[in-house]
Amino acid sequence: MSLSFFDQFTSPCLLGIPLILLSMLFPALLLPTPNSRWITNRLSTLQLWFFHLITKQLMTPLNKNGHKWALILTSLMVLLLATNLLGLLPYTFTPTTQLSMNMALAFPLWLATLLTGLRNQPSISLGHLLPEGTPTLLIPALIMIETTSLLIRPLALGVRLTANLTAGHLLIQLISTATIALLPIMPTVSILTALILLLLTILEVAVAMIQAYVFVLLLSLYLQENI
């Protein structure tokens, strides 16, 4: 019984071929097709307003040099947001519950921000490893600690997103299973459990949006440190 709870996190396969790539590309099909006009309908207007809002929020803490990353960060935000929200629908698969995918997104982008800092301002980037005014005896230990905290950043990004979404999906499945099991035995308790399930689903929608925003926001803060 316990194994069936984790079956939802298994990548679906067709003829032995994993369909995780198709599930990652599916959110792009929901976006309106661009054409020669600036605004065609209400959906396009809403889409442009949403992209402008995301870009403004992400670019506010960055200086002008960081604005070159606007397209990458905004696209990543839309991808994570659409994938997380679509994963809450019944009979769907959420690719962002896979640590391998989240690490594949976090590690290259974190490495790009780090290499950008080492190329543009190497002394300042390396200076973050040793706070000013550190006693001489503590210098080796602090350098090791700061280096470890620097290298663990992409792992923290990937694990945070994976853990939050996985825990939410497990809670939803556990409570929904309890609701169905209690329905013929204790209908009143089953109705109360269904109300809890509804509130939890609303909470998971908020968590899916917040985790996508936090993932990209932390990347933008890492970028700000290196530019």
Beta strands, then each sheet from edge to edge (+ up, - down):
strand 1: 13-14
strand 2: 17-18
sheet 1: 1+ 2-
end
